[in-house]
Amino acid sequence: MSLAVVYTRAQFGINAPLVTVEAHLSNGLPGLAIVGLPETAVKESKDRVRSALLNTHFEFPAKRITINLAPADLPKEGSRFDLAIALGILAASGQIAPAKLVDYEFIGELALSGKVRPVKGILPAAVQCQLSNRKLVIPEENCAEASLVKNCTLLGINSLNQLCQHLQDDEVITPFTASTASYTLTQSKTSCDIAEVKGQPQAKRALEIAAAGGHNLLFFGPPGTGKTMLASRLPSIMPPLTEKEALEVAAVNSISQKPRPITEWLNRSFRAPHHTASAIAMVGGGSSPKPGEISLAHHGVLFLDELPEYDRRVLEVLREPMESGEIVISRASRQVTYPARFQLVAAMNPCPCGYLGDSRQACRCTAQQISRYRRKLSGPLLDRIDMHIEVAALPDSLLTQRASQLNVESSSQVQQRVIKARELQINRQGKANNELSAKEIEQYCSLTGDAQHLLNNALKKLGLSARAYHRILRVSRSIADLMESEQLQVSHITEALGYRKLDRTVSM
């Protein structure tokens, strides 16, 4: 037979579209041509495939070989097609039976020796392969990652020769299962515990509310007051990832440049890019678009320390994904969408020197310097941050006490209340409070008469925007859920308004 068909999958964002590898042998000058929008790494596969076939004692046909990667209008990148191309040539030349290939999808890079090397982006391919009811043949090193997809039949191989023996029924490969993995995929306990934070009861309370409702928050105050320490404790009190959320996070992690160890994939991520990060590093991009920090923080925390030090353009690109929960990266040849439903936690000083309002040290900044410093943050960006929390300096008497001497709650204790509040939200509306639309806010955020009167007065006095008004209601809903209250009371609205300090003061 001179024509063979093999199935594999490309990588396109967090999707894995099916690619049909068609191998055709014909008369003419011997050579191998690959068509179907292959980029450089794909074109180079012909040399890897030729050496791999010869070194595993197969015949490389002395014919004109044409490899078509269909669909032809889908760009093909990377070395993941090597294995499928090699099998297509073997089937077209009659060295293996083509009928054996129809129930499988093949992904892997070939070494010149015929060994099979791991590739990135296996998890999205495993998801799509499971839906197609085919078996997935991948390098052994990728099996642990792919096993996160339930009911997907995986065959892990380490060489082309081993796979061909399996296809010829000479040596059957046992399907890989999660029980054979050398790791335990559980949510590990973080070393950061909120009990280590001394004092700051309002900031801790704000963290609990943010974790319960998925809200964004901003800490501001003098240097050394614990803003960074507080932010790093947020993942420890957030609800555990659901199975669906964990799979989404793992899919993004699978295609990233520096993936986390698979044993950490059930933990919520905490990303803290430096303030010199570019807009592309933050949202993703490049000639071959890759996920940025906001996508790597999907269902986790994006921490921006020294917020005004970030380039204004970098901060402004955060506005759309903060609302939509995704980022669309457009290029001339393609448009890629990455998930980006993250919790933003930011920290900043009240002025350039950092000591405005600090009783321990006098501020050295002029009014013009302070004004210029604060104008780096636009009104629309601040509107999208639900809570603005002042973190004051600790008294010396509290600072010198041991954490064990203080009667404070641990992260696990706070997390139990957060989980209970989140369950109320999921049962009531199917999502976290931070994701409520304007229509859903009217439906689920009913106020008492006194609470509505208080909020109306606050709107007039503070001049709040419609977006800020909705965010106050969302935060109030989370406070009520923590208190297991069906209606929003005056106390809930009052507390939520207390977390919007940047709306009513220019001096912080």
Helices and strands as residue ranges (DSSP letters): E 3-9, E 18-26, E 31-35, H 40-43, H 45-55, E 64-70, H 82-92, G 98-101, E 104-106, E 109-110, E 116-117, H 122-131, E 135-139, G 140-142, H 143-146, E 154-157, H 160-167, G 178-180, G 194-196, H 201-213, E 217-220, H 227-232, H 234-237, H 243-254, G 262-264, E 270-271, H 279-283, E 284-285, E 290-291, H 293-296, E 301-304, G 307-309, H 312-316, H 319-324, E 326-330, E 335-339, E 343-348, H 367-374, H 379-383, E 387-390, H 396-399, G 403-405, H 411-429, G 433-435, H 438-444, H 449-462, H 466-482, H 490-498, G 501-503
